[in-house]
Structure formats: structure tokens, C-alpha cells
Amino acid sequence: MASQDPTTTKEKLLSVAIEVFVEKGYRDATLAEICRRAGANGAAVNYHFGSKETLYQEAWRCAFAASVQAHPQDGGVPGDSPATERLRGQIRALIKRIADDSSRDFFISQMELANPTGLLAEVMRSQLIPLREKTLALMRELLGPQASEQQVMFCEMSVISMCFHPMLMRRLHQKTPQVALPSALEDLDAFIEHVMQFSLAGIAAIKSGLPPCQDVNDRGACDADC
């Protein structure tokens, strides 16, 4: 009988582990069940990943990569588009990603929040920081050089929070349909446009309270693109 391809075994273990961690969380998931579902030897996890902890981290990383690949952060908006359109792309991508039932990383994250292990802190940080830096850079561009780093961060957090909380509530409703859900959250496109308008209004309000830009050229225009 031919032995199973090690690469195929590792990928199958990872795929099954994602599903088991989504269903049961880290503590209630067992390596025996993961190996059984994957049709692998009981020692396969230790051979390919070294430990249950590492498998958990790699499972989240794999699920996150698949989620971002399905919903790229730019939302399909070209990098040379106006900043407002790039913001719309980011908002659309984030909301669609959270709302997508196949985005398993969010399910694992929810299980981790409900019953924290601390095992995902570093791997989540390493994957999320690059995405956040792009959003922060976009906020700096929209607010202009007169904005403080605190104002940039507050605006970024406000926009992300508007995307996250309602969509997480929507996913909770899908698991527990007896919980009342605002009908507006069923219309994702309308909600995306609302978040976009609310975000731009908030950014404009913050920007209007900033001191005048000092980088003015001979024509009276701002070289810093304020």
C-alpha cells in the first residue's frame, strides 16, 4: 500500500484543524479527532507541526490568508485612485470579509475571545499589523499633515469599529436566529455606503478643526496635499 504524500497530509491536517477549532475552540479540540478526520496517523500532527499549539497558530494563519485572498484589502480599487475611493475599497473589503461565512479566521478569533488561550496574540499581531499600517497611511493622507498621530489612530479605530461590531452581531444572529437583528444589516451594500459617508463626515469634522497647513507654495496651494 502506497504511503500518503506528506505534503497532502500536512495540508489535510491544516484544513481539518481549521474546522475543528472553529467548531470546538482550542481547548475542546483534540489531536486525535483532527487526525481521525484527516485520515492521518495519530502522530502526524507532532510530525508536521510539532505541537497542538503550533497547529492552532498555523490554522488561524492559514484561514486568515484565505480570507484576505478572497477579499483583498484594497477592495479592487487601484492604488492610484483618489483617497476617498481607496477608503471605500477598504471598507467594502473588510465588511464583506467579516460577513463571509467562509472567513474561518473570524470564527476562530471569536472562540479565542470567548475562551482566551493567548496563543494567537503574536501570530495575529504579525498578520494584522501590515493591514493596519495601510489603513493608517490612508487616514494620514485624508487628514493631512497637520493631524496628530493620535487623531490618525482615533479615526482609524473609529472606521474599523463601525465595520466590525455590526458585522459580528450579524454573524451572531446567524448562529442564534432567535436574537433580533436590525433589518438594515441584511443590505450590506447600503451599510457599506453608510459607513463610508459617516467616516468621511467624521474625518472632515476632525480636519476642519486642525490648524492651517504651513506648506503653502507661491501659488497659494498646499504642497503637502492637505
N, C-alpha and C positions, 0 to 999 in steps of 0.2 A: 504493500500500500504506500503510495507516494506521500511524502510529508507535505504539510501545508506551507505555502510561501510565507516566510517570516514577515515580509512587508505587508502582505494581505492580513495576516493575523494581527499585527500591530494596529492597522487601520480599523479592522473589525472591532477590536477591543476598545479603541477610542470612540468609535461610533456608538457601540452598545453602552459604554460608560456614560456618555452624554445623556442617553435616555434614562439610565438607571439613576443618575444623580438628579435629573430633573424630576423623576417620579418620587424619589425617596430622600433626597438630600444626602449629604456626605456621611453622616453617622449611621443611617439605616441602610445604606448601600453596602453590599458585601462583595468582596472579590470573587467569592465562589459563584454568586449569581451572575456577575459580569462575565466570568469565564464560561459558565454554562450557556448563557445566551449567545455568546460569541462562538461557541463550539470550539473553545480552546482548552488546552491543558491547564490544570489548576495553578501551575507555577508560571503561566505565561505573563501575567501582569508584572511579577517581580523581574522576570527576564527582560521584558521590553521597557518597563518604566521604573523599576527599582522599588516602588512602594505605592501604596494606595494614595498617599498624599500627592506624589508627583503625578499620578494618573488623574487625580481630581484637578490639579492645576492645568495639565495639558488638555483635559476635556473642556474646561472653560475657555482656554486659549483657542482651541480648535473651533468651538462653537462661535466665539466672538469673531474670528477671522471669516467664517462662513457668513455670518450676519452682515458684516461690513462689506463683504464682496457682493452680497445680494443687494445691499443698499449703500453704495459708496457715499462718503461724507459730503461730497460736492453736489449730490443730488442730480448729477448730469449737467450742471451749469459750468460752462467753460471758465477757466481761470482768469481770462481777460475780460470777463463780464463786469458790469458795474457792481459795486459792493453790495447794494441792496438786493440784486438778483442772486448773488452768491450767498447772501444770508438766507434768502428764500430757499435756495437749494439745500443748505444745511438743515434748516428747519424741516423741510419736507422729508429729507432722508432720515433724520432722527425719529420723527413721528411715525413714518412708515416702518422703520426698523423695529421700534418698540411694539407697534401694533401687529407685526407679522408673527403668527403662531410658530413659524419655523425658526424664529430667533431664539434658540435654546439658551444662549448666554444669559438672557434676562430671567428666564425661569430658574437657572442655577443661582443667579445673583439674588433673586427673591428668597430662595431656600436658604441661602447663606445669611441674608439679613434676618430671617426668622429664627435661625439656629446657627449663629456665627461660629466659625472654626478659626478664623484668622488666616487660613491657608491661602486664600485668594488675594489678600491685600497687595502683595508685591506684584503678582502677575497682572492683576487688574490695573494697578498703577502704571506699569510699564507699557501696557497696551492703550490705555486711555489718555495718557499724557500727550502723545503726539496729536491725537484728535483735538484735545482741548487747546493745545497751542495754536492750532489753525483757527479755532473759533475766537480765541483771544486776539490773535492778529487781525482778524476781521473786525472785531469790536474797536480796536485801536484805530483802524482805518476809518470806521464810521464816525467815531467820536472826535477824531483829530488829535494832533499832538498836545493840545492843551489839557487833555484829560489825564487825571492821575491814574496810576496803576490800580488803585483801589476802585475807582469809578469803572475802569475797564472790567475788572473782575466782577464787580457787582452786576454790571449789565450782562456779562456772560452768564453768570449764575442765574439771573432772572429769566433769561431766554430759555436756558436749558431746563429750568424748573417748570416753566409753562408747558414744555413738551413732555417731560417725564411724568409728573403726577397724574394728570388726566388719563394718559395712556396706560399707566399702571392700574389705575382704577378700572379702566375699560377691560383690561385683562383679568382683573379680579372678578368683575361681573361675569365674564365668560366662564369662569370656574364655578361661580356661585350665582346663577341667574336669578335667584330669589332676591338678591340685593338690587335695589332700584338704581338705574343708571340714567343720567341725563340723555335725552334723545339726541342732543346735538353732537355727542361723541360718536354717533353712528356715521356721521358725514365727515369723514376725515379731511376731504379737500376744503370744506368750509372751515373746519377747525384750524387747518394749516394756514389759511388766509387770515383768520382771526389772530393767531399767534404772530404772524408776520406784521399785521397792521399795529397790533399792540406793542410789539417790540420796537418798530420804527418810531412810534409816537413817544415811547419811553426814552429811546436814545436821543431823539430830537429835544425832548424836555431837558435831559441832562446836558446836552451840548449847548443849549441856549443859555444855561447858567454859567458856562465856562468863560474865563477872561478872553478878550480878543486875542487872536493869533498875532504874534510879533513878526512872523516870517512873511512880510509883505514886500513885493518887488516894486520896481519903478512904475509899473502899470497899475498898481493898486490891487494886484492879485496875490493870493497866498501861495507861495512856493511849496508849502507843506501840504497842500491839498486839503485844507480844513473844510 
